[in-house]
Amino acid sequence: MHEMGIAEELVKIAMDAIPGDMTDPKVEILNLRIGKLASVVEHSLTFCFEIITKDTPLENARLVIESVPVKICCKVCHQEWEVDSPMFKCPDCEIGEVEMICGREIEITSIELADEKA
């Protein structure tokens, strides 16, 4: 289950992003973009995230995941399109010389922190 490794990296990145001068920081939401070809099972990632965030500022944080479609660009005619099947051939010129634009990413787009206690 590679979701555990992904969850560990997300926690490391999020922890590094928390301002050092905050007292008792609490992350409420971690916003993510995950490509359809990243082979991430959302339920497994959420489960792993819950386990490894226990007793950290990310405990009980909610993962909000935006699914990124697979987008391809033809290297010959420069047509761009979303792919929903394993066929990576240009629908216009029918050439198979393509480049993936997006669809494999796993990234944190933002971290939402709770307001500091006054």
N, C-alpha and C positions, 0 to 999 in steps of 0.2 A: 504494500500500500504506500505509494509515493506521496499521498496526501499528507502524511505525518511530516515528511521532510519539507513539503511546501508550507505547511502550517508553522513549522519551526522557523523558517526563513521569514514568513510574514510577521511573526511575533518579534523577531530580532529587528527587522526594519522598523516596525511600529515603535518598539521600545527606544530605538536610537533617535526617532523623530520627536519624542516627547521632550519638551523644553526642560532643561536641567534645573531651572529655578522654580519649577512647580512643586508645591508640597502636596503629597498624597494625590497624584494624578489618577484619573479614571477615564479610560477610553470607553465611549458609549457605542460608537459605530466605526467599523473599518469598511470603507468602500473599495471594492475591487472590480477590475476588468479581467475576465478570463476568457481566452479564445476557445472556440469549440474544438480545436485540434490540440489543445493543451492536455487532453486526456485527464481532466480533473473531475472526479465525482463529487458534486456539490455537497451531498449529504455526508460523505466520508470526510471531506475537508472540514465541514462544520463540526463534526464529531471530534476529530483530532484537535481542532482549534480549542474547543471547550476543555479538553483534557489538559493541554499544555499551558493554558492561560490561568489555571487555578493558582490563586494567591499571587497574582501579578496585577498591574494596572489594567490589563486587558480582560480580566475575569468578568464574565457576563456581557462582554462586548458583542454586538450583533454584526455578523458579516452580511453586507449588502453586495450581492454579486451581479454585475452586468455581464451578460453573455455576449461575446464578440463574435460575429459571424466570420467565416472564412472568406476573405476577399482576394481576388486574383487579378493580375494585370498581364495582358498579352505583351510579350517583348517585341512582337512584330508590328501590330496595328495599334497598340497602346489602349485597347479596350479594357475597361475594368468591370468586374461583375462579382456577385456573391455566388459561392459554390455550395450546393446542398447535396452533392453526390460525389463519389470518388473520381469522377471524370474531370480532369483538368485540361480541357481542350477549349480554345477560344470559340465562343458561339458565333462570332462574326467571320473570322478568316479561317477557322478550323485548324489552326496551327497549334502544336503542343508546346511551344516555347513560352512558358509562363513564369511569373514571379509572384510569390505570395506577399501580399501587402499586410494583411493582418489575419489573425486566427489562432496564433500560438502563444500569445502573450499571457502573462500572469503578472498583474501590477496593482499596486495600491494607488488609487486615485486621490483619496483623502482619508484623514483620520479625524473623527469628531470626538473632542474631549468634553467631559462634564465641566461645568463652571466650577472654579475653585471656591471652596467654602470661605465665606467672609469672616 
